[in-house]
Amino acid sequence: QVPLVESGGGLVQPGGSLRLSCAASGGAFNIYGVGWHRQAPGKQRELVARITSGGSTNYADFVKGRFTIGRDNAGNTAYLQMNSLKPEDTAVYYCYSNWLVGYWGQGTQVTVSS
């Protein structure tokens, strides 16, 4: 039983949309912030967006105006709504939480291609 599971990735054309989900299997997830990160082949992992336990959000410059991070009412699932996708958004996307310091799951593949 893995503690965090990402889902929602897939193949989309440029300009399309995807909604990623990060589901937690532990009850303490809701009191910590969540960050979405991505990593393309041969590239370093980079922060995409994050949300604090209080709801404050931050976004990388390259996704501002296109991506939105949020949580469900109980705080057990984090989301990343991705609109106006570009080929350079192609990467494996991971969620991370200080609930599990240093833990990275399997991620979910996002491919943007025509």
Order of alpha helices (4+ residues) and beta strands (2+ residues): beta-beta-beta-beta-beta-beta-beta-beta-beta-beta
